[in-house]
Amino acid sequence: MRLMAMIPPGTNARSIFSDMLRGGQLAGHEVLFEDIALFIAQIEAIRKGMTGQVAPTDPRAARLNELQTGYAKYLESLARLRRIDAVVCLGLDPIMALPWGKRPDGHEGSFLEAAGIPVVHFWLDAPFWAYGGQALGIMNRDRLAGPGHIHVINNEGSAAEMRRVLGFQSVLVQPYGVDEVTFRPWTEMPVPRTHELAVCIGAGDEAPTDTMRAQLDKDVPDVGAIRCDQVERARAKLATILTESGRAGGASVEGAEGLARAWLDEQARDPDRGMMDKFEAATRSAAVATDGITGLADAIISRAGCASAWAQAAALVRSVDSWQRAFYTTYLSQRYRTITIGGGGQALQKSGWPVRADMTGFMGYHELSAAYGRASVAVNVMRYQDDVGVNPKVLEIGASGAAGIMRSRSGLDEAFAEGFEFVFCQTPGEASEKIRALLGNDAKRVGMASAARQRVLREHTWKSRAGQMFAHVESLIRG
């Protein structure tokens, strides 16, 4: 395929996107790189200070329109000149910053789709919480749902939400890959092993509750107590969102409290399922007690403009387990010599988590591999916003030749063999026991790290993953 890739500004996300595209090139696809960072910077400079409704006569509005229209025409002409089969974007960059057009069916769509050029959206973050939720307003059931927009996400759970709630017609599930050159055992220069644990963590975790603080002091934390407390904290807010959504959709709201209770119970009972699966199970359970629950459920996932309400409701359900990354990091840091990689360590301390660790602060994407080598064991608790699937850090740790312990998650055991390539755990207490065993067995750690890297090289490189992805895209485009 001939692809034109829009490379956005940014740090790690930009680098992951670029690594994926290079994998596509290695798999035999032609990729034209179009760096849109300068265009985005110009857009932001003009928009700075523009609040509320700007009059058409405002010179800033005229400059903005000229820049957007001119760049859109340039991209369209370049795509036609190079006989591009599809444009590849990271999420909605630069779709959000460019004009909308009219498709042949009369509906509004992106200018590229209107010009007959397919767009592939590569999502590192599911649309419901990408861009801090700011893009949900444009992801209605017309603009980005047509066959001219192909959405790629790493797990079936998020894909099901995208199809049902956003109405996206073309959603591909493609597991992440990793660049084996960017992430490799660091042999160019010695890396001193100064810590027992390394945790790569970003910002965004909420402050600990009193229940969480109490459990941090225990050798074997009662995670059930934390999760029960989280259920109670979310119940009333979730019922309010469901009630408001039902009313907006013209449905009976009699069963809103029952549905909220059932949905949270499904999360507490078995979190490692896609959110749509848990919602549908909750709907069936609540329907036994309340007539008309189907209408309420349909209003939440099917009515126009429901994406924002769904995102808020699903976030509350996921809050039952949203504490785990911060809790694991803090709990383990109090028991082992720990280094946190990235700005998340300082962010945890600022939000009240009593982390005891050395902290690198911000670290460039291409330095991460060496950072993992500073500890005997790398720990990863995958983000709570995705219920299933494997995040990039798992592959980055494996490719870097580090021994890793992972919070167990649906899909992880399909990618790696437990106990041979990685160690899995279900609770912080179990993680601590298994880390202690690893630290006492050098041969086990070295062998496991080597096995994980070999598995990555066999199955999880971007050459393999991007090759599969673009082959699927091509089959969709060709029909």
C-alpha positions as CSV (number, residue, x, y, z in Angstrom):
1,M,0.0,0.0,0.0
2,R,1.0,3.6,-0.4
3,L,0.3,5.4,2.8
4,M,0.6,9.1,3.9
5,A,1.2,9.3,7.6
6,M,0.4,12.5,9.6
7,I,3.1,12.8,12.3
8,P,1.7,14.9,15.1
9,P,3.6,16.9,17.8
10,G,4.2,15.1,21.1
11,T,6.6,12.9,22.9
12,N,6.0,9.2,23.5
13,A,2.8,8.9,21.5
14,R,4.6,10.5,18.5
15,S,7.5,8.1,18.9
16,I,5.3,5.0,19.2
17,F,3.3,6.0,16.1
18,S,6.6,6.6,14.1
19,D,7.9,3.2,15.3
20,M,4.7,1.5,14.1
21,L,5.0,3.2,10.7
22,R,8.6,2.1,10.3
23,G,7.4,-1.4,11.0
24,G,4.9,-1.0,8.1
25,Q,7.8,0.0,5.9
26,L,9.8,-3.1,6.9
27,A,6.7,-5.2,6.0
28,G,6.8,-3.8,2.5
29,H,4.4,-0.8,2.5
30,E,5.4,2.6,1.2
31,V,4.9,5.3,3.8
32,L,5.1,9.1,3.0
33,F,5.8,10.9,6.3
34,E,4.1,14.3,6.6
35,D,5.1,16.1,9.8
36,I,2.1,18.3,10.9
37,A,3.8,19.7,14.1
38,L,4.3,23.1,12.5
39,F,0.7,23.3,11.2
40,I,-0.6,22.4,14.6
41,A,1.6,25.0,16.3
42,Q,0.3,27.7,13.9
43,I,-3.3,26.7,14.6
44,E,-2.7,26.9,18.3
45,A,-1.0,30.3,18.0
46,I,-4.0,31.7,16.2
47,R,-6.5,30.2,18.5
48,K,-4.7,31.5,21.6
49,G,-7.0,33.9,23.3
50,M,-10.0,33.0,21.0
51,T,-12.7,32.1,23.5
52,G,-16.4,31.7,22.9
53,Q,-18.0,32.6,19.6
54,V,-15.7,34.5,17.3
55,A,-17.3,36.8,14.8
56,P,-16.6,36.0,11.1
57,T,-15.2,39.5,10.6
58,D,-12.5,38.9,13.3
59,P,-9.2,38.8,11.4
60,R,-8.1,35.8,13.5
61,A,-11.0,33.8,12.2
62,A,-10.1,34.7,8.6
63,R,-6.4,33.7,9.2
64,L,-7.5,30.5,10.8
65,N,-9.8,29.6,7.9
66,E,-7.2,30.5,5.3
67,L,-4.6,28.2,7.1
68,Q,-7.0,25.3,7.5
69,T,-8.3,25.4,4.0
70,G,-4.9,25.9,2.4
71,Y,-3.4,23.0,4.3
72,A,-6.3,20.8,3.5
73,K,-6.0,21.5,-0.2
74,Y,-2.3,20.8,0.0
75,L,-2.8,17.5,1.7
76,E,-5.4,16.5,-0.8
77,S,-3.3,17.4,-3.8
78,L,-0.2,15.6,-2.3
79,A,-2.3,12.5,-1.7
80,R,-3.5,12.5,-5.3
81,L,-0.1,13.3,-6.7
82,R,1.5,10.4,-4.8
83,R,-1.4,8.1,-5.6
84,I,-2.0,7.5,-1.9
85,D,-4.2,4.6,-0.9
86,A,-4.9,5.8,2.6
87,V,-3.9,8.5,5.1
88,V,-2.9,7.3,8.5
89,C,-3.5,9.5,11.6
90,L,-2.7,9.1,15.3
91,G,-6.2,9.4,16.7
92,L,-7.8,12.5,15.3
93,D,-4.6,14.4,14.4
94,P,-5.0,16.5,12.3
95,I,-8.7,15.8,11.6
96,M,-9.7,18.1,14.5
97,A,-7.8,21.0,13.1
98,L,-9.0,20.8,9.5
99,P,-12.2,21.7,7.7
100,W,-15.2,19.3,7.4
101,G,-16.6,18.5,4.0
102,K,-19.7,16.8,2.5
103,R,-19.6,13.2,1.6
104,P,-21.6,11.9,-1.5
105,D,-24.4,10.8,0.9
106,G,-24.8,14.5,2.1
107,H,-23.5,13.9,5.6
108,E,-20.7,15.9,7.0
109,G,-17.3,14.1,7.2
110,S,-13.6,14.8,7.2
111,F,-12.3,16.7,4.2
112,L,-10.3,13.6,3.2
113,E,-13.3,11.3,3.3
114,A,-15.2,13.9,1.3
115,A,-12.4,13.8,-1.3
116,G,-12.6,10.0,-1.4
117,I,-9.4,9.3,0.4
118,P,-9.7,6.7,3.2
119,V,-8.4,7.6,6.7
120,V,-6.9,5.1,9.1
121,H,-7.2,6.3,12.7
122,F,-4.5,4.5,14.9
123,W,-5.7,4.9,18.5
124,L,-3.2,4.6,21.3
125,D,-6.0,5.8,23.7
126,A,-9.6,4.7,23.2
127,P,-11.7,7.6,21.8
128,F,-13.7,8.0,25.0
129,W,-10.8,9.3,27.0
130,A,-8.3,10.4,24.3
131,Y,-7.5,14.1,24.3
132,G,-8.9,14.3,27.9
133,G,-12.3,13.7,26.5
134,Q,-12.3,16.9,24.5
135,A,-12.9,15.2,21.1
136,L,-16.1,13.4,22.1
137,G,-18.2,16.2,20.7
138,I,-17.1,15.6,17.1
139,M,-17.3,11.8,17.3
140,N,-21.0,11.6,16.4
141,R,-22.6,8.9,14.4
142,D,-22.0,10.7,11.1
143,R,-18.7,12.4,10.9
144,L,-16.3,9.6,11.7
145,A,-18.5,6.5,11.5
146,G,-18.6,6.0,7.7
147,P,-16.7,3.4,5.8
148,G,-14.1,6.0,4.7
149,H,-12.8,6.0,8.3
150,I,-11.1,2.9,9.5
151,H,-10.4,2.8,13.3
152,V,-7.6,0.6,14.8
153,I,-7.5,-0.2,18.5
154,N,-5.5,-2.8,20.4
155,N,-8.3,-4.7,22.2
156,E,-11.8,-6.1,21.4
157,G,-13.2,-4.5,24.6
158,S,-12.6,-0.9,23.4
159,A,-13.6,-1.9,19.8
160,A,-17.0,-3.1,21.0
161,E,-17.6,0.2,22.7
162,M,-16.5,2.1,19.6
163,R,-19.0,0.1,17.4
164,R,-21.9,0.3,19.8
165,V,-21.7,3.7,21.3
166,L,-20.0,5.7,18.5
167,G,-21.5,3.7,15.7
168,F,-18.1,3.3,13.9
169,Q,-18.6,0.9,11.0
170,S,-15.0,-0.1,10.4
171,V,-13.0,-1.0,13.6
172,L,-10.0,-3.3,13.4
173,V,-8.5,-5.0,16.5
174,Q,-4.7,-5.1,16.2
175,P,-2.5,-5.8,19.2
176,Y,0.4,-3.4,19.8
177,G,3.9,-4.1,18.6
178,V,7.3,-2.8,19.6
179,D,10.4,-1.7,17.7
180,E,13.2,-4.1,18.6
181,V,15.9,-1.5,17.9
182,T,14.4,1.2,20.1
183,F,13.9,-1.4,22.8
184,R,16.7,-3.8,23.3
185,P,19.2,-4.9,26.0
186,W,21.5,-1.9,26.6
187,T,25.0,-3.2,25.8
188,E,26.6,-0.1,24.2
189,M,27.7,1.2,27.7
190,P,27.4,-0.3,31.1
191,V,24.2,0.5,33.0
192,P,24.6,0.2,36.8
193,R,22.0,-2.0,38.4
194,T,21.2,0.2,41.4
195,H,17.6,-0.8,42.3
196,E,15.5,-3.9,42.9
197,L,12.4,-2.6,41.1
198,A,11.7,-0.3,38.1
199,V,8.2,1.1,37.5
200,C,7.5,3.2,34.4
201,I,4.5,5.4,35.3
202,G,2.9,8.5,34.0
203,A,0.7,11.1,35.6
204,G,-3.1,11.0,36.1
205,D,-3.7,8.9,39.2
206,E,-6.2,10.2,41.8
207,A,-5.4,10.7,45.5
208,P,-5.6,7.8,47.8
209,T,-8.7,7.3,50.0
210,D,-8.6,6.6,53.7
211,T,-9.3,2.9,52.9
212,M,-6.3,2.7,50.6
213,R,-4.0,4.4,53.1
214,A,-5.0,1.9,55.7
215,Q,-4.3,-1.1,53.4
216,L,-0.9,0.3,52.4
217,D,0.3,-0.4,55.9
218,K,-0.6,-4.1,55.8
219,D,1.7,-6.9,54.6
220,V,-1.2,-8.4,52.8
221,P,-3.6,-5.6,51.7
222,D,-7.3,-6.4,51.5
223,V,-8.0,-5.4,47.9
224,G,-11.6,-6.5,48.3
225,A,-12.1,-3.8,50.9
226,I,-10.8,-1.2,48.6
227,R,-12.9,-2.3,45.7
228,C,-16.1,-2.4,47.9
229,D,-15.4,1.1,49.0
230,Q,-14.9,2.2,45.4
231,V,-18.2,0.7,44.5
232,E,-20.0,2.6,47.2
233,R,-18.3,5.9,46.2
234,A,-19.4,5.5,42.6
235,R,-22.9,4.2,43.0
236,A,-24.9,7.5,43.5
237,K,-22.9,9.3,40.8
238,L,-23.4,6.5,38.3
239,A,-27.2,6.4,39.0
240,T,-27.4,10.2,38.3
241,I,-25.6,9.9,35.0
242,L,-27.9,7.0,33.9
243,T,-31.0,8.9,35.0
244,E,-30.0,12.0,33.0
245,S,-29.1,9.9,29.9
246,G,-32.4,8.1,30.1
247,R,-34.4,11.3,30.3
248,A,-32.4,12.7,27.4
249,G,-33.3,9.6,25.3
250,G,-36.9,9.7,26.3
251,A,-36.7,6.4,28.2
252,S,-38.1,5.4,31.6
253,V,-35.6,6.1,34.3
254,E,-37.2,3.9,36.9
255,G,-34.5,1.3,36.7
256,A,-31.5,3.7,36.8
257,E,-30.4,2.9,40.3
258,G,-30.8,-0.9,39.8
259,L,-28.8,-0.7,36.6
260,A,-26.0,1.3,38.3
261,R,-25.9,-1.2,41.1
262,A,-25.8,-4.2,38.7
263,W,-23.1,-2.6,36.5
264,L,-20.8,-1.9,39.4
265,D,-21.4,-5.4,40.7
266,E,-20.3,-6.8,37.4
267,Q,-17.1,-4.8,37.6
268,A,-16.5,-5.9,41.1
269,R,-17.2,-9.6,40.3
270,D,-15.0,-9.9,37.2
271,P,-13.2,-6.8,35.9
272,D,-11.2,-8.5,33.2
273,R,-14.0,-8.4,30.6
274,G,-14.8,-5.7,28.0
275,M,-17.0,-2.9,29.3
276,M,-19.7,-3.6,26.8
277,D,-19.9,-7.2,28.1
278,K,-20.2,-6.0,31.7
279,F,-22.9,-3.5,30.7
280,E,-25.0,-6.0,28.8
281,A,-24.7,-8.5,31.7
282,A,-25.8,-5.8,34.1
283,T,-28.7,-4.9,31.8
284,R,-29.9,-8.5,31.8
285,S,-29.6,-8.7,35.6
286,A,-31.4,-5.4,36.2
287,A,-34.2,-6.3,33.7
288,V,-35.2,-9.2,36.0
289,A,-36.3,-6.6,38.6
290,T,-37.3,-3.7,36.5
291,D,-39.5,-3.5,33.4
292,G,-38.4,-1.1,30.7
293,I,-34.7,-1.4,31.5
294,T,-33.9,-2.2,27.8
295,G,-35.2,1.2,26.8
296,L,-32.9,2.9,29.4
297,A,-29.9,0.8,28.2
298,D,-30.6,1.7,24.6
299,A,-30.7,5.4,25.4
300,I,-27.3,5.2,27.1
301,I,-25.5,3.5,24.2
302,S,-27.5,4.4,21.1
303,R,-28.9,7.9,21.2
304,A,-27.2,10.7,19.3
305,G,-24.6,12.5,21.4
306,C,-24.4,9.8,24.0
307,A,-20.6,9.4,23.9
308,S,-19.8,11.8,26.6
309,A,-22.3,10.3,29.1
310,W,-21.1,6.8,28.3
311,A,-17.5,7.9,28.8
312,Q,-18.4,9.4,32.3
313,A,-20.5,6.3,33.3
314,A,-17.8,3.8,32.1
315,A,-15.1,5.8,34.0
316,L,-17.1,5.5,37.2
317,V,-17.5,1.8,36.7
318,R,-13.7,1.5,36.0
319,S,-13.0,3.5,39.1
320,V,-13.6,0.3,41.1
321,D,-10.1,-0.6,39.9
322,S,-8.5,2.7,38.9
323,W,-6.4,2.8,42.1
324,Q,-4.3,-0.2,41.3
325,R,-1.4,1.3,39.4
326,A,-0.8,3.9,42.1
327,F,-1.3,1.4,44.9
328,Y,1.0,-1.2,43.6
329,T,3.7,1.4,43.0
330,T,3.4,2.8,46.5
331,Y,3.1,-0.5,48.3
332,L,6.0,-2.1,46.6
333,S,8.2,1.0,46.9
334,Q,7.8,0.8,50.7
335,R,9.3,-2.8,50.6
336,Y,11.9,-2.7,47.8
337,R,14.5,-0.3,46.5
338,T,12.5,1.2,43.7
339,I,13.1,3.6,40.8
340,T,10.1,5.3,39.0
341,I,10.7,6.1,35.4
342,G,8.9,9.1,34.0
343,G,7.0,11.9,35.7
344,G,4.4,9.7,37.4
345,G,6.4,9.2,40.6
346,Q,6.4,12.9,41.5
347,A,2.8,13.1,40.4
348,L,1.9,10.4,42.9
349,Q,3.6,12.1,45.7
350,K,1.9,15.4,44.9
351,S,-1.5,13.7,45.0
352,G,-0.8,12.2,48.4
353,W,0.6,8.7,47.8
354,P,3.5,8.0,50.2
355,V,5.9,6.7,47.5
356,R,9.4,5.9,48.6
357,A,11.5,5.7,45.5
358,D,14.2,7.4,43.5
359,M,12.6,9.2,40.5
360,T,14.0,9.9,37.1
361,G,11.4,12.5,36.2
362,F,10.6,12.9,32.6
363,M,12.6,10.5,30.4
364,G,12.7,10.4,26.6
365,Y,11.2,7.5,24.8
366,H,14.5,6.3,23.5
367,E,16.0,6.2,27.0
368,L,13.4,3.9,28.5
369,S,15.2,0.7,27.5
370,A,18.3,1.7,29.4
371,A,16.3,2.8,32.4
372,Y,14.8,-0.7,32.7
373,G,18.3,-2.0,33.0
374,R,18.8,-0.1,36.2
375,A,16.7,-2.6,38.2
376,S,16.6,-6.3,38.7
377,V,12.8,-6.5,38.0
378,A,10.4,-4.3,36.1
379,V,6.8,-4.0,37.3
380,N,3.9,-3.1,35.1
381,V,0.2,-2.6,36.1
382,M,-1.7,-1.9,33.0
383,R,-4.0,1.2,32.8
384,Y,-7.5,0.8,34.1
385,Q,-9.1,2.6,31.2
386,D,-8.7,-0.6,29.1
387,D,-10.4,-3.7,30.5
388,V,-8.6,-6.2,28.3
389,G,-5.6,-6.4,26.1
390,V,-1.8,-5.8,26.5
391,N,-0.3,-2.3,26.7
392,P,2.9,-1.2,25.1
393,K,4.9,-1.3,28.4
394,V,4.7,-5.1,28.5
395,L,6.3,-5.4,25.1
396,E,8.9,-2.6,25.9
397,I,10.0,-4.4,29.0
398,G,10.2,-7.7,27.2
399,A,12.1,-6.3,24.2
400,S,14.5,-4.5,26.6
401,G,15.6,-7.9,28.0
402,A,14.3,-7.1,31.5
403,A,12.7,-9.6,33.9
404,G,9.1,-8.5,34.4
405,I,6.2,-9.0,36.7
406,M,2.8,-8.0,35.4
407,R,-0.6,-7.4,37.0
408,S,-2.6,-10.2,35.3
409,R,-5.1,-9.1,32.7
410,S,-7.2,-10.8,30.0
411,G,-5.1,-11.2,26.9
412,L,-1.7,-11.3,28.7
413,D,-1.6,-15.1,28.9
414,E,-2.2,-15.3,25.1
415,A,0.9,-13.0,24.4
416,F,3.3,-14.5,27.0
417,A,3.8,-17.7,29.0
418,E,3.3,-17.1,32.7
419,G,6.3,-18.2,34.8
420,F,8.5,-18.7,31.8
421,E,8.5,-15.3,30.0
422,F,6.9,-13.1,32.6
423,V,5.6,-13.5,36.1
424,F,1.9,-12.6,36.6
425,C,0.2,-11.6,39.8
426,Q,-3.4,-10.8,40.9
427,T,-2.8,-8.7,44.1
428,P,-0.1,-6.4,45.6
429,G,0.7,-9.0,48.2
430,E,1.2,-11.8,45.6
431,A,3.4,-9.4,43.6
432,S,5.6,-8.8,46.7
433,E,6.0,-12.6,47.3
434,K,6.9,-13.3,43.7
435,I,9.3,-10.3,43.5
436,R,11.1,-11.6,46.6
437,A,11.5,-15.0,44.9
438,L,12.8,-13.5,41.7
439,L,15.3,-11.4,43.5
440,G,16.7,-14.5,45.2
441,N,17.1,-16.4,41.9
442,D,19.5,-14.8,39.4
443,A,19.3,-17.7,37.0
444,K,15.5,-17.5,36.9
445,R,15.5,-13.8,36.2
446,V,18.1,-14.0,33.4
447,G,16.4,-16.9,31.7
448,M,13.0,-15.3,31.9
449,A,14.2,-12.0,30.5
450,S,15.8,-13.8,27.6
451,A,12.7,-15.9,26.9
452,A,10.5,-12.8,26.9
453,R,12.7,-11.0,24.4
454,Q,12.8,-14.0,22.1
455,R,8.9,-14.1,22.2
456,V,8.8,-10.4,21.4
457,L,11.1,-10.9,18.4
458,R,9.1,-13.8,17.1
459,E,5.6,-12.4,17.5
460,H,5.3,-8.8,18.7
461,T,7.5,-6.6,16.6
462,W,6.0,-3.7,14.7
463,K,7.1,-5.3,11.4
464,S,4.7,-8.2,12.2
465,R,1.9,-6.1,13.7
466,A,1.9,-3.2,11.3
467,G,2.2,-5.6,8.4
468,Q,-0.9,-7.4,9.6
469,M,-2.7,-4.1,10.2
470,F,-2.1,-2.6,6.8
471,A,-3.0,-5.9,5.1
472,H,-6.4,-5.8,6.8
473,V,-6.8,-2.1,5.9
474,E,-6.0,-2.9,2.3
475,S,-8.6,-5.6,2.2
476,L,-11.2,-3.2,3.6
477,I,-10.4,-0.6,1.0
478,R,-10.3,-2.9,-1.9
479,G,-13.6,-4.4,-0.8
